Amino acid sequence: DKEGTGVEHCVFIQANDKQYVGALVAEYALRRNSAHNDKFDIRIMNYDDFPFLRAREGEKYLRDGGKREWVRDDLQSFTPTRFLPPELMAYQGRAVVIDPDVFARADIWELLARDMMGKAILCRPKSGSKGKRGCLATSVMLLDNAKLRHWKVEEQFNDMFSFKRDYMNWVCLKYEDPDTIGFFEPEWNDFDHLTEKTRMLHTTKRKHQPWKTGLPVDYRAADTFRLFPPRHWIRRARRALFGDYGFAGSYKQHPDMNQEHFFFGLLQECLDKGVISEIMLREEMAKNHIRHDAFEVLQRTPPLAA
């Protein structure tokens, strides 16, 4: 799809099989909380829709100075698609791109329509040690597509496998001219933090994603050479002996019940309105994509405020 979406404004949601229900709930939240739904499209970008991603299955790529195996079967295998919207819109108009675990509480049109002050990208810094090292959060971005004609995603993705492009530098926007990047308020990508000011809640702590509680962990912890080295060696040895998820444990209860209630309140509305069917939800539970007690959690979840 290189002819563009046919609209000037579009929200793109990254997804794969493991996070597809999250993406549907994210799409519903965007529509539910906007008074301007006639002004923008929403498109879910599923990993399997892009053959160039699948073509590299099992090959080594450069990540944070080391080499990792590229696998579809990872919770966040969709991340390269966050750079696709300008190309998919023929480098015209504006896009917002979000992860499938980002749920709007405000009207996304406020972000799509804001003055970008001539910048190509608006986002926020990452938190923690990555933020201190200058990593920007690309999990929510506002993009002026015409200013991003140098984003050629298939070519740049393949450069990771010839070890010319480092995944971490790419997803942290370290290859971009800093003068082309501006910042929006952190509440537009609120990391595991839900208050009255939150515009979009991002459940970034994967082990506590509220729809996964109790399931076996199905993501790979990032190797890092900056941690105390033996931890890195142990992690690599464990992966070599027992596979990516061996002894990785299970997803834990989210520490903030308000965030669990928010997600399951949205999910209940999706079921009520036929956005997601009970059959689909049970199929996703059987695949270990959704916690097995989801219906019990729905029964005890208070309805969301209008």
Secondary structure, DSSP 8 states (H G I E B T S, - for coil): --S--SSSEEEEEEE-GGGHHHHHHHHHHHHHT-S-GGG-EEEEEEGGG-HHHHTTTT-EEEETTEEEE--SSSTTTTGGGGG-HHHHTTT-SEEEEE-TTEEESS-THHHHTS--TT-SEEEEE--HHHHHTT-EEEEEEEEEGGG-TT--HHHHHHHTTTTSS-HHHHHTTTTS-GGGEEE--GGGGEET---TT-SEEE---GGG-TTTTTSB--S-----SSS-HHHHHHHHHHHHHH-TTTT--B----S-HHHHHHHHHHHHHHHHTTSS-HHHHHHHHHTTSS-TTHHHHHHT------
